[in-house]
Amino acid sequence: MSHVELVHYFESYASTFDIDVRVGHNVTKVGHDGRQAGFAVEANSDAGTEQFESPYVVIASGIAHQPKIPSIASKLPDDIAQLSTGTYRSPAQLPDGSVLVVGGGQSGGQIGEDLLGADREVYFSTSKVGRVPRRYRGADFMYWMLELGIWDLPTNQVDAEVILATNPLTSGVGPRGHTISFQQLAFDGAQLMGRLLDVENGIVKADDLGIEYLTFSDEFSADLKHKIDEHIAKEGIDAPDAETDSADNDRSHFPKIQFVTELDLEAADVRTVIWCTGFSADFSWIDLPVTDAVGMPIHKEGVSEVPGLYFIGFPWLASRKSGVIFGIGEDAERIAADIGGKSERSHSD
């Protein structure tokens, strides 16, 4: 679906089931309502502060509430404009001059492409991030991940490194999206840098592991393609040969790529830094003991330890696909069944 089709689907869904949807409300507090069971939800809107009461609350607000900005950001010169993925809109909003994009995940790669397309001078800092081909053997990589069972991986069967890994680099821009590789960004004009280490007197310092990062990224892509090839052969699938993908070129080009390890911001005329370093959660508005020491929800497959409170739509809630739209249905069904069971027991009591 396009974004317009998706919005229409949501509107149709709400209309079909006669759901009372309130838009323009900023929830500021969720807590107990003073009774033995039940919650009070406070929200601000143009009409003022409103309060809603319910025996059940499902938190579906996601975990990307505020940008994670590295501490070295405070060492940048005061005249450098600093934005995040959440505040970037287009190249036109930026001051003239070069741009340093920090973060090699999907947002960093896509913003880097956007800037290069506007003929901006781009310095691109990455680290150990995988990438995937947007399409391979006639289908989108999302389809193949579903076919391979990768989206169904249960959270309790993978280690923390997998759960915390940055989403692999790719793009959704265009009719069917396209592949992004770090070497393609370099060929398009970006000056590649490794992971940022420090800023001293207007000099940005990066590590010298750039080629290792490129190698890891390419091997990640090659491993997925190998698994797809094996699956096609094993299942006897009638799939076309691999498409030619200019961004998916081999490692023979790596020696031509020079990584910047020290960047003099003034000499390079860098006037903007865009932090594409992810987001962190903020559940301070939930006035209940539902988060751990680092502020993340405590739950078992979305069911909180506080009776009647649930979480949904978070990455790895129960499986890898819990954080994407097509995977939420299974979590929703399980949570709805739990609510229904509690409701039936409450009425029988």
C-alpha positions in Angstrom: 0.0 0.0 0.0 1.0 3.6 -0.5 0.8 5.9 2.6 -2.5 7.3 1.3 -4.0 3.8 0.9 -2.8 2.8 4.4 -4.5 5.9 5.9 -7.7 5.1 4.0 -7.6 1.5 5.3 -7.3 2.8 8.9 -10.2 5.1 8.4 -12.3 2.4 6.9 -11.4 0.0 9.7 -12.5 2.6 12.4 -15.7 3.2 10.5 -16.6 -0.4 10.0 -16.3 -1.3 13.7 -17.6 2.1 14.9 -14.5 2.8 16.9 -14.4 6.1 18.9 -11.1 7.5 17.6 -9.9 10.8 19.2 -7.3 12.6 17.3 -5.3 15.7 18.4 -5.0 14.3 21.9 -1.6 14.3 23.7 -1.7 11.7 26.5 0.1 13.1 29.5 -0.6 10.5 32.2 -1.8 6.9 32.6 -2.4 5.8 36.2 -4.8 4.0 38.4 -8.2 5.6 38.9 -8.3 5.1 42.6 -10.5 2.0 42.5 -9.3 -1.6 43.0 -9.1 -2.1 39.2 -9.1 0.4 36.4 -7.1 3.2 34.9 -7.4 7.0 34.4 -5.9 8.4 31.2 -5.3 12.2 31.0 -4.9 13.9 27.6 -4.5 17.5 26.4 -6.4 18.7 23.4 -7.6 22.0 22.0 -10.6 21.5 24.3 -8.4 21.4 27.4 -7.5 18.5 29.6 -9.8 15.5 29.3 -9.9 12.3 31.4 -10.8 8.8 30.2 -11.5 5.8 32.4 -11.2 2.1 31.5 -10.5 -1.2 33.1 -7.9 -1.9 30.3 -5.2 0.2 28.6 -3.1 -0.8 25.6 0.0 1.2 25.1 0.6 1.4 21.4 2.9 4.5 21.3 6.0 2.9 20.1 9.5 3.3 21.6 10.8 6.0 19.3 10.0 9.0 21.4 13.1 11.1 21.5 16.3 11.1 19.4 19.5 9.4 20.9 22.1 12.1 20.4 25.7 11.1 21.3 27.4 13.1 24.0 30.1 14.3 21.6 27.4 16.5 20.0 28.0 19.0 22.8 31.6 19.4 21.5 30.5 20.7 18.1 31.0 24.4 17.4 28.0 26.5 18.3 27.6 27.7 14.7 26.9 24.2 13.5 23.2 23.4 13.0 22.3 20.1 14.5 19.2 18.1 13.4 18.0 14.6 14.0 16.1 12.1 11.8 12.9 13.4 13.5 13.5 17.0 12.6 15.0 16.7 9.1 12.5 17.4 6.2 14.5 18.3 3.1 17.8 19.7 1.9 16.1 23.1 1.5 15.7 23.6 5.2 19.5 23.4 5.8 22.1 26.2 5.8 24.3 26.4 2.8 27.5 24.3 3.0 28.4 20.7 3.5 26.5 18.2 5.7 27.8 15.5 8.0 25.3 12.6 8.3 26.0 10.4 11.3 24.5 6.9 11.3 24.6 4.2 8.7 21.1 2.7 9.2 18.1 3.2 7.0 17.4 6.8 7.9 21.0 7.8 7.5 21.3 6.2 4.1 18.1 7.6 2.8 18.9 11.2 4.1 22.4 10.9 2.6 20.8 10.0 -0.8 18.4 12.9 -0.5 21.2 15.3 0.1 23.3 14.0 -2.7 20.4 14.3 -5.0 20.2 18.0 -4.2 24.0 18.4 -5.0 25.0 18.9 -1.4 28.5 17.9 -0.3 27.9 15.0 2.1 30.2 13.4 4.7 28.7 10.1 5.8 29.6 8.4 9.1 28.7 4.7 9.5 29.6 1.7 11.7 28.8 -2.0 11.7 25.4 -2.0 9.9 24.1 -4.7 7.5 22.3 -4.0 4.3 19.9 -5.9 2.1 19.0 -5.9 -1.6 15.6 -4.2 -2.0 14.6 -6.9 -4.5 16.1 -10.2 -5.4 15.0 -13.1 -7.6 11.8 -11.3 -8.5 10.5 -10.4 -5.1 11.0 -7.8 -2.4 13.4 -8.7 0.4 10.5 -8.4 2.9 8.7 -11.2 1.1 11.8 -13.4 1.2 12.4 -12.8 4.9 8.8 -14.0 5.4 9.3 -17.0 3.2 12.5 -17.9 5.1 10.8 -17.6 8.5 13.1 -14.8 9.6 10.1 -12.5 10.5 8.7 -15.3 12.7 11.8 -15.6 14.9 10.6 -15.7 18.5 12.1 -13.1 20.8 13.0 -15.7 23.4 15.1 -17.7 20.9 17.5 -14.9 19.9 20.3 -13.2 21.8 20.5 -9.5 22.7 23.0 -8.7 19.9 20.3 -9.6 17.3 17.6 -7.7 19.1 19.7 -4.6 19.5 21.2 -4.6 16.0 20.4 -1.7 13.7 17.9 -2.4 11.0 19.7 -3.2 7.7 20.2 -0.5 5.2 17.7 -0.2 2.3 15.3 2.3 0.9 11.6 2.5 0.2 11.8 5.5 -2.1 10.4 5.0 -5.6 7.7 2.6 -6.9 9.3 -0.4 -5.3 12.2 1.1 -3.4 15.9 0.3 -4.2 19.1 -1.0 -2.8 21.5 1.3 -1.0 25.1 0.4 -0.4 27.9 2.4 1.3 30.1 2.1 -1.8 27.2 3.4 -4.0 26.9 6.4 -1.8 30.7 6.9 -2.2 30.4 6.6 -6.0 27.6 9.1 -5.9 29.8 11.6 -4.2 29.6 11.0 -0.4 32.8 11.2 1.6 32.7 8.1 3.8 33.8 8.1 7.5 33.9 5.4 10.1 32.3 5.6 13.5 32.7 9.0 15.2 35.1 8.9 18.2 35.5 12.5 19.3 35.4 16.2 18.4 38.4 18.4 19.3 38.8 22.0 18.4 36.4 21.7 15.4 38.1 18.5 14.2 35.8 15.4 14.0 37.7 12.2 14.5 36.5 8.8 13.3 37.9 5.3 13.5 39.8 3.6 10.7 37.6 0.5 10.4 35.7 1.7 7.3 36.6 -1.1 5.0 35.6 -3.6 7.7 32.2 -1.9 7.9 31.8 -2.2 4.2 32.8 -5.8 4.2 30.4 -6.6 7.0 27.6 -4.8 5.2 28.2 -6.7 1.9 28.6 -10.1 3.6 25.2 -9.4 5.3 23.6 -8.9 1.9 25.4 -11.9 0.4 24.3 -14.1 3.2 20.7 -13.2 2.7 20.9 -13.8 -1.0 22.6 -17.2 -0.4 19.7 -18.2 1.9 17.2 -17.1 -0.7 18.9 -19.1 -3.4 19.0 -22.2 -1.2 15.3 -21.8 -0.3 14.3 -21.4 -4.0 16.3 -24.6 -4.9 15.0 -26.6 -2.0 11.3 -25.7 -2.6 11.5 -25.9 -6.3 10.3 -22.3 -6.7 10.1 -20.9 -10.3 12.0 -17.7 -9.6 13.8 -15.5 -12.2 17.6 -15.0 -12.1 18.9 -12.2 -9.9 18.3 -8.7 -11.3 21.3 -6.4 -12.1 21.6 -4.0 -9.2 24.1 -1.2 -9.6 24.2 -0.5 -5.8 25.0 -4.1 -5.1 28.4 -4.2 -6.8 31.2 -6.4 -5.5 34.0 -5.7 -3.2 36.6 -5.2 -6.0 35.7 -1.5 -5.8 36.6 -1.2 -2.1 40.3 -0.2 -2.7 39.1 2.9 -4.6 37.2 4.2 -1.6 39.0 6.5 0.8 37.7 6.9 4.3 38.0 10.2 6.1 39.4 9.7 9.7 39.8 13.4 10.6 37.4 16.1 9.4 38.1 19.8 9.8 34.6 21.2 10.0 35.6 24.7 9.1 37.9 23.7 6.2 35.2 21.4 4.8 32.6 24.1 5.2 30.4 21.7 7.2 27.5 23.8 8.5 25.1 21.0 9.5 25.2 17.7 11.3 22.3 15.3 11.1 22.1 12.7 13.8 20.6 9.5 12.4 21.5 7.5 15.5 18.1 6.2 16.5 15.5 7.0 19.1 14.9 6.1 22.7 11.7 5.5 24.7 10.0 7.8 27.1 7.4 6.3 29.3 7.6 8.9 32.1 3.9 9.6 31.5 2.9 6.2 32.7 2.5 6.6 36.4 2.7 2.9 37.2 5.5 0.5 37.9 5.8 -0.9 34.4 9.3 0.0 33.3 12.8 -1.3 34.2 15.9 0.6 35.3 16.5 2.0 31.8 12.9 2.9 31.2 11.9 0.1 29.0 8.5 -1.7 29.5 8.4 -4.8 31.6 6.2 -7.4 29.9 5.8 -10.9 28.7 4.8 -10.8 25.0 3.0 -7.5 25.6 1.3 -8.4 28.8 2.4 -6.1 31.7 2.8 -7.2 35.3 0.2 -4.5 36.1 -3.1 -6.3 35.5 -5.1 -4.7 32.7 -2.1 -2.9 31.1 -0.6 -4.0 27.8 2.0 -3.0 25.2 1.8 -3.6 21.4 3.7 -2.5 18.3 7.2 -2.6 19.8 10.1 -4.3 18.0 10.6 -7.8 19.3 7.6 -7.8 21.5 7.1 -11.5 20.9 8.9 -12.0 17.6 10.9 -10.0 15.0 7.8 -8.9 13.1 6.1 -7.4 16.2 7.4 -4.0 15.3 6.1 -3.9 11.7 2.6 -3.3 10.6 1.9 -6.8 9.1 3.2 -8.5 12.2 1.1 -6.7 14.8 -2.0 -8.7 14.1 -0.8 -11.8 15.9 0.2 -9.8 19.0 -3.2 -8.0 18.9 -5.1 -11.3 18.7 -3.2 -12.6 21.7 -3.7 -9.5 23.8 -7.3 -9.2 22.8 -7.9 -12.8 24.0 -6.2 -12.0 27.3 -8.4 -8.9 27.8 -11.5 -11.0 26.8 -10.6 -13.7 29.3 -10.2 -11.2 32.1 -13.4 -9.4 31.1 -15.4 -12.7 31.2 -13.9 -13.7 34.6 -14.7 -10.2 35.9 -18.4 -10.4 34.8 -18.8 -14.0 36.2 -17.4 -12.8 39.6 
